């Protein structure tokens, strides 16, 4: 079974076309060449505050996308001169969204 990856971006409209090939190559180098990578489009994220909002994660993302193996949060911080910041979150079953068998 291939790894199911979801990119969580501040604004998926253009960022997904930059982030997806980078993550795909990274996973290939890590021995996961067949990973299925998608970008979160619903709910539509607008900025760092929404991407990191715990309520959005618990009430929407974790429930709707419980089949995802790996979430990759990418914040481009385009209003900040420090560049790209990447944070990877490996999910374990949470009490709010138990994994089905």
Backbone bond lengths (Angstrom), bond angles and torsions (degrees), N, CA, C in turn:
res aa  C-N    CA-C-N  psi(-1)  N-CA   C-N-CA  omega(-1)  CA-C   N-CA-C  phi
1 X - - - 1.447 - - 1.527 108.69 -
2 X 1.300 115.96 135.17 1.458 119.56 -179.24 1.532 110.65 -82.67
3 X 1.303 114.64 153.46 1.456 122.69 178.88 1.526 109.52 -70.19
4 X 1.325 117.06 130.23 1.465 121.80 178.54 1.524 108.15 -99.97
5 X 1.331 115.17 118.83 1.464 122.44 -173.63 1.523 109.37 -120.01
6 X 1.325 115.91 137.78 1.457 120.71 176.44 1.524 108.47 -124.38
7 X 1.325 115.86 122.98 1.459 121.57 176.79 1.516 108.66 -85.48
8 X 1.311 116.28 128.74 1.463 121.70 177.58 1.524 105.90 -111.07
9 X 1.327 114.94 109.51 1.467 121.99 -172.26 1.521 110.68 -115.80
10 X 1.326 115.97 153.50 1.469 120.38 177.05 1.528 111.12 -60.25
11 X 1.313 116.10 -38.86 1.461 121.77 178.52 1.520 107.03 -149.08
12 X 1.324 116.90 101.70 1.465 120.89 -173.49 1.529 113.53 -68.44
13 X 1.326 118.56 -17.62 1.460 121.89 -172.16 1.521 112.23 -50.41
14 X 1.304 117.87 -53.79 1.467 121.09 178.90 1.524 112.30 -108.42
15 X 1.329 116.80 -31.73 1.462 120.75 -174.63 1.525 113.18 -60.90
16 X 1.330 117.25 -31.41 1.460 119.26 -177.93 1.531 112.41 -62.92
17 X 1.308 117.31 -30.94 1.468 120.61 -178.26 1.526 112.29 -75.11
18 X 1.309 116.47 -18.63 1.466 121.31 174.97 1.528 109.50 -92.78
19 X 1.327 116.48 -45.24 1.458 121.33 -173.26 1.528 113.71 -72.27
20 X 1.313 117.60 -41.36 1.469 120.01 -174.31 1.533 113.05 -58.88
21 X 1.348 120.36 -48.79 1.472 118.88 179.01 1.526 113.06 -63.61
22 X 1.322 117.14 -33.14 1.465 120.40 179.10 1.520 110.37 -67.03
23 X 1.340 116.69 -47.95 1.462 120.88 179.74 1.528 110.44 -65.90
24 X 1.327 116.58 -37.90 1.459 120.70 178.98 1.537 110.67 -61.51
25 X 1.308 116.95 -44.42 1.469 120.67 178.84 1.525 111.01 -67.94
26 X 1.314 117.48 -39.39 1.461 121.66 177.72 1.523 110.68 -60.40
27 X 1.322 116.88 -46.61 1.462 120.61 179.33 1.528 111.61 -66.74
28 X 1.309 116.34 -35.63 1.470 120.38 175.82 1.522 110.20 -60.63
29 X 1.331 116.62 -44.85 1.466 121.32 179.18 1.531 111.71 -66.04
30 X 1.338 116.43 -25.80 1.465 121.48 178.99 1.530 112.90 -89.87
31 X 1.326 116.25 7.60 1.459 120.33 176.34 1.515 115.42 90.08
32 X 1.318 117.21 17.65 1.464 121.72 178.15 1.525 110.28 -122.58
33 X 1.347 117.46 63.85 1.469 120.17 -175.73 1.524 114.07 -69.39
34 X 1.321 118.13 -19.59 1.458 121.15 -177.15 1.526 113.87 -100.32
35 X 1.322 116.55 16.09 1.463 120.15 -179.81 1.527 110.16 -60.15
36 X 1.316 115.25 138.49 1.467 121.16 176.32 1.518 107.38 -96.55
37 X 1.328 116.19 116.84 1.458 122.07 -173.35 1.517 110.26 -114.60
38 X 1.312 115.53 129.55 1.455 121.42 176.22 1.519 109.42 -132.78
39 X 1.320 115.81 168.79 1.462 121.22 177.77 1.527 109.06 -113.64
40 X 1.313 116.05 139.03 1.456 121.28 177.00 1.525 109.47 -68.24
41 X 1.321 115.82 121.62 1.463 120.75 179.74 1.526 111.74 -117.13
42 X 1.319 116.79 -16.90 1.455 121.19 179.87 1.525 108.41 -141.15
43 X 1.292 120.11 113.56 1.457 127.04 6.33 1.530 111.46 -75.89
44 X 1.315 115.04 149.10 1.469 120.93 179.29 1.522 109.00 -75.74
45 X 1.306 115.57 120.37 1.460 121.30 -179.01 1.523 110.11 -87.01
46 X 1.312 115.55 139.64 1.462 121.53 178.28 1.517 108.19 -133.81
47 X 1.313 116.31 85.41 1.451 120.79 175.29 1.516 114.60 102.06
48 X 1.306 113.89 165.04 1.461 122.44 -175.76 1.523 112.54 -61.62
49 X 1.333 117.15 -35.95 1.459 120.04 -178.17 1.523 111.80 -62.22
50 X 1.313 117.77 -40.94 1.468 120.86 178.65 1.522 111.25 -72.34
51 X 1.319 117.31 -39.85 1.465 120.58 -179.06 1.529 110.85 -61.01
52 X 1.308 117.22 -36.38 1.461 121.04 -176.93 1.527 113.78 -99.27
53 X 1.325 117.91 8.04 1.461 122.32 -178.31 1.526 110.38 -74.10
54 X 1.321 116.19 115.68 1.466 121.57 -177.54 1.533 112.24 -60.00
55 X 1.322 117.28 -38.68 1.470 120.38 -179.20 1.526 111.33 -62.76
56 X 1.310 117.55 -41.91 1.473 121.02 177.96 1.517 109.95 -61.76
57 X 1.334 116.55 -42.04 1.467 120.09 179.12 1.527 110.83 -63.97
58 X 1.316 117.35 -48.87 1.464 120.36 -175.56 1.524 112.97 -71.06
59 X 1.328 117.31 -38.20 1.467 120.22 -173.96 1.521 113.96 -89.02
60 X 1.323 117.56 -21.10 1.459 119.14 -175.18 1.520 112.76 -125.83
61 X 1.307 117.47 -63.71 1.461 121.45 -169.44 1.524 112.50 -65.36
62 X 1.324 117.94 -52.70 1.463 120.21 -175.97 1.522 112.55 -65.29
63 X 1.303 117.23 -30.21 1.465 120.17 178.69 1.523 112.12 -77.85
64 X 1.320 116.49 -44.49 1.460 120.11 -176.35 1.529 112.98 -76.93
65 X 1.313 116.64 -30.17 1.462 120.39 -175.09 1.526 111.49 -114.86
66 X 1.317 116.67 40.85 1.472 119.87 -177.60 1.531 112.57 -67.83
67 X 1.318 118.10 -14.85 1.460 122.13 179.02 1.536 112.37 -79.71
68 X 1.317 117.31 -10.22 1.467 121.78 -177.79 1.527 109.91 -75.48
69 X 1.337 116.06 136.24 1.465 121.60 179.49 1.529 112.52 -87.30
70 X 1.327 116.17 -32.30 1.462 120.03 -174.22 1.522 109.96 -144.43
71 X 1.324 116.13 126.06 1.455 121.80 173.54 1.526 107.15 -102.89
72 X 1.322 116.11 132.84 1.462 120.99 176.67 1.523 106.96 -118.45
73 X 1.316 115.44 113.80 1.460 121.00 179.38 1.523 107.18 -92.92
74 X 1.324 115.66 123.65 1.466 120.43 -179.42 1.520 108.49 -123.58
75 X 1.310 114.67 120.08 1.456 121.97 179.69 1.517 107.35 -113.37
76 X 1.327 116.97 114.09 1.458 118.89 -176.44 1.519 112.84 -81.40
77 X 1.318 116.46 -16.18 1.465 121.13 175.75 1.517 111.79 49.14
78 X 1.333 116.42 42.54 1.464 120.88 -175.02 1.526 113.65 -61.57
79 X 1.316 117.43 -13.86 1.461 118.85 174.97 1.524 110.79 -95.15
80 X 1.320 116.11 8.22 1.459 121.24 -178.12 1.521 108.33 -126.41
81 X 1.302 118.40 132.34 1.457 122.08 -175.10 1.531 113.54 -75.96
82 X 1.327 117.59 -1.42 1.467 119.52 -178.61 1.523 113.28 -78.78
83 X 1.316 118.28 -8.25 1.454 120.28 174.21 1.513 114.52 91.24
84 X 1.314 115.86 -153.57 1.464 122.55 -171.38 1.522 111.24 -85.19
85 X 1.314 115.51 135.96 1.455 123.30 177.27 1.521 106.89 -122.41
86 X 1.313 117.10 124.08 1.463 120.56 -178.50 1.524 109.23 -118.34
87 X 1.321 116.03 130.57 1.451 122.58 179.14 1.519 107.14 -127.37
88 X 1.311 117.19 125.17 1.453 121.27 -179.70 1.520 109.34 -107.59
89 X 1.308 115.96 134.78 1.452 121.34 -179.74 1.522 108.22 -121.20
90 X 1.319 117.48 118.21 1.460 122.02 175.80 1.520 107.49 -93.89
91 X 1.300 117.30 121.21 1.457 120.42 -175.34 1.510 112.43 -86.02
92 X 1.298 114.54 139.35 1.449 122.98 167.82 1.524 104.61 -114.15
93 X 1.313 118.65 161.18 1.466 118.34 179.24 1.528 111.09 -57.43
94 X 1.320 116.05 131.28 1.448 122.28 176.69 1.516 108.70 -103.55
95 X 1.305 116.90 156.49 1.458 120.19 179.18 1.532 111.84 -64.92
96 X 1.352 116.25 -25.83 1.468 118.89 -179.24 1.521 112.42 -76.67
97 X 1.301 117.33 -17.47 1.464 118.59 -177.50 1.523 110.07 -150.18
98 X 1.304 119.24 76.74 1.466 121.56 -179.92 1.522 110.41 -61.79
99 X 1.311 115.45 140.73 1.463 121.40 178.66 1.519 109.93 -75.15
100 X 1.296 115.07 138.29 1.467 119.95 175.77 1.511 110.06 -79.90
101 X 1.308 117.50 154.51 1.452 121.86 -175.47 1.456 114.95 -86.92
